[in-house]
C-alpha cells in the first residue's frame, strides 16, 4: 500500500469501451480522456456520443507506483488528489520518467508531479510569457527579474502508458517540442505545439521527503535517487550566498588587520655590527665550560611594548659556517630568551657550472616579549679552519608582525567555504553532464 | 534584518569565524605566534631552567 488511507470513493464512474471496466473519476466537468488500468486502453469519452478508443498501450511500467490513483496529499501546503498517471520517454533518448496528474482539491487546477531517477519536481502552468535569448544556441537562456534560467534539455515526448482521467488528449503531447530552462531549484518549461503556440510551466524541485510526508507514503515505495537531478539544489543552496559573503568579509578583515599590525609594529630597536675572533672550539664544547666561547654583547635597547621580537642575523660566511647562539636578556627582570641560529654558505664551480647552497642570513622570532630594557649576548663559533675575524650583523624589531598567523587564520576561515565550494562545483558538473546544453556546451 | 536572518543560518560558522578572528587579533597584538616561538629557553623567573639549545649550553650569561 502506498498510502495509509484508502482513496475515498470517486463521485463519478466511466465505462471502458474495451473491457467494460468501471473507472472512477473525480472531475466530471473537465475530464474527457481516460486510461484504463485493466486493459491499458486510452479512450475519449465525449459529452455527446459514444466513447472512442484512441490507443491501446503495449507496455505497462514495471516499477512500483509511488502514488495510487485517487490518493490525496499535501505539497507545499496545497491539497492535491492524484487523478492520472503517465509513463513517458524522450523520442531520441532512452530516458523514461513518470508523471502524476494532480488536481488542486480547492481550485480544481491541474499540476504535474514528475519523477525521473528518484528526483521529483512539481510543475504548474503559468500565464507569463518569457523571452528566450540566443534561442538557436545551445546556450539559450531566459532572463527573469530574479534569475537566469539556462537551457538544460530539448526533446519531444512519447507517451508509453497512461491511466486515470485527463482534461486533454495526452497523445497530442507527442507533437510538442519541449525546452527546459533551469535555475535550481526552479525550472521553466516551454511547450511549443506544431502550430507554434507556446505554453510555459514553472517547476520546482521537491525533496522525496516532501512526497513521503505529504502523501503518507512508506519509505520503501519512494524511488531510489541516482545521479544529480536537473534542478536538484546544490549542497548548502540556502546558506551558500551568506556563507560566501561572510567568509570573504572575514578573510578581508584578517588581511586588513595584518596590514594594520605591520604598520603599527616592526619598530627597529637595534641595528648593529659585531666582529669576533674566529673560534675553533669544537661544537660539542658546552658554553660556560673551561674552553668557553667568546661572548659579544650588544648595546642596550628598549622594547616599547609587549609583542614579538624579531632578530635578523647576517654574517660574512664564504665557503664556511657560523653558529650563533644568543640570549636576549631583560636587564630589569633578568628574564631570558634564547635561540641558536646557524649560517652557512658554500659556492663553487663544478663541471663548468656554478653552484651555491646555504644562506648568509637567518632570523628568529620570540613570542610575547614584555616591554623593558634588553641586550643581546652572542656566543659565536665558526669553522676551525677559518682564521679570519667573524663579522655578523643583527637587526632587532619590536612588536614584530609575522604572516604565519594570518595565513593560518585564512586557512581556518576559508576551509569550510572551500569544501562547500568544491562540493557545489562537483554537483553542478554532475548536473550538466546529463545535458547536451548549458554553459559548457559548444554554441 | 534579512541579512541578520540569513546570518542565523550559518551561526556556527559565524561563531567559529569570530573566534578565529578574535584569536588572530589578540595574538597579533600580544606578539604570539600560533606556530610557536623560537625561544629555546625554558627557564622561568624563579631561576629554574631546562635548556634544549643546540649549542649545548647549560648556563646563561648576563651583562
Boltz contact constraints between the chains, C-beta under 6 A:
constraints:
  - contact:
      token1: [A, 239]
      token2: [B, 9]
      max_distance: 6.0
  - contact:
      token1: [A, 239]
      token2: [B, 10]
      max_distance: 6.0
  - contact:
      token1: [A, 242]
      token2: [B, 6]
      max_distance: 6.0
  - contact:
      token1: [A, 242]
      token2: [B, 10]
      max_distance: 6.0
  - contact:
      token1: [A, 243]
      token2: [B, 10]
      max_distance: 6.0
  - contact:
      token1: [A, 250]
      token2: [B, 17]
      max_distance: 6.0
  - contact:
      token1: [A, 261]
      token2: [B, 28]
      max_distance: 6.0
  - contact:
      token1: [A, 286]
      token2: [B, 56]
      max_distance: 6.0
  - contact:
      token1: [A, 286]
      token2: [B, 58]
      max_distance: 6.0
  - contact:
      token1: [A, 287]
      token2: [B, 55]
      max_distance: 6.0
  - contact:
      token1: [A, 287]
      token2: [B, 57]
      max_distance: 6.0
  - contact:
      token1: [A, 288]
      token2: [B, 59]
      max_distance: 6.0
  - contact:
      token1: [A, 295]
      token2: [B, 61]
      max_distance: 6.0
  - contact:
      token1: [A, 297]
      token2: [B, 63]
      max_distance: 6.0
  - contact:
      token1: [A, 307]
      token2: [B, 31]
      max_distance: 6.0
  - contact:
      token1: [A, 308]
      token2: [B, 31]
      max_distance: 6.0
  - contact:
      token1: [A, 325]
      token2: [B, 55]
      max_distance: 6.0
  - contact:
      token1: [A, 327]
      token2: [B, 60]
      max_distance: 6.0
  - contact:
      token1: [A, 329]
      token2: [B, 62]
      max_distance: 6.0
  - contact:
      token1: [A, 335]
      token2: [B, 45]
      max_distance: 6.0
  - contact:
      token1: [A, 336]
      token2: [B, 41]
      max_distance: 6.0
  - contact:
      token1: [A, 336]
      token2: [B, 43]
      max_distance: 6.0
  - contact:
      token1: [A, 336]
      token2: [B, 60]
      max_distance: 6.0
  - contact:
      token1: [A, 337]
      token2: [B, 39]
      max_distance: 6.0
  - contact:
      token1: [A, 337]
      token2: [B, 41]
      max_distance: 6.0
  - contact:
      token1: [A, 338]
      token2: [B, 40]
      max_distance: 6.0
  - contact:
      token1: [A, 338]
      token2: [B, 41]
      max_distance: 6.0
  - contact:
      token1: [A, 339]
      token2: [B, 38]
      max_distance: 6.0
  - contact:
      token1: [A, 339]
      token2: [B, 40]
      max_distance: 6.0
  - contact:
      token1: [A, 340]
      token2: [B, 53]
      max_distance: 6.0
  - contact:
      token1: [A, 340]
      token2: [B, 54]
      max_distance: 6.0
  - contact:
      token1: [A, 340]
      token2: [B, 55]
      max_distance: 6.0
  - contact:
      token1: [A, 364]
      token2: [B, 38]
      max_distance: 6.0
  - contact:
      token1: [A, 365]
      token2: [B, 38]
      max_distance: 6.0
  - contact:
      token1: [A, 366]
      token2: [B, 37]
      max_distance: 6.0
  - contact:
      token1: [A, 366]
      token2: [B, 39]
      max_distance: 6.0
  - contact:
      token1: [A, 367]
      token2: [B, 32]
      max_distance: 6.0
  - contact:
      token1: [A, 367]
      token2: [B, 33]
      max_distance: 6.0
  - contact:
      token1: [A, 367]
      token2: [B, 37]
      max_distance: 6.0
  - contact:
      token1: [A, 368]
      token2: [B, 30]
      max_distance: 6.0
  - contact:
      token1: [A, 368]
      token2: [B, 31]
      max_distance: 6.0
  - contact:
      token1: [A, 368]
      token2: [B, 32]
      max_distance: 6.0
  - contact:
      token1: [A, 375]
      token2: [B, 63]
      max_distance: 6.0
  - contact:
      token1: [A, 377]
      token2: [B, 61]
      max_distance: 6.0
  - contact:
      token1: [A, 402]
      token2: [B, 33]
      max_distance: 6.0
  - contact:
      token1: [A, 404]
      token2: [B, 35]
      max_distance: 6.0
  - contact:
      token1: [A, 405]
      token2: [B, 24]
      max_distance: 6.0
  - contact:
      token1: [A, 405]
      token2: [B, 27]
      max_distance: 6.0
  - contact:
      token1: [A, 405]
      token2: [B, 34]
      max_distance: 6.0
  - contact:
      token1: [A, 408]
      token2: [B, 34]
      max_distance: 6.0
  - contact:
      token1: [A, 409]
      token2: [B, 20]
      max_distance: 6.0
  - contact:
      token1: [A, 409]
      token2: [B, 24]
      max_distance: 6.0
  - contact:
      token1: [A, 412]
      token2: [B, 20]
      max_distance: 6.0
  - contact:
      token1: [A, 413]
      token2: [B, 17]
      max_distance: 6.0
  - contact:
      token1: [A, 413]
      token2: [B, 20]
      max_distance: 6.0
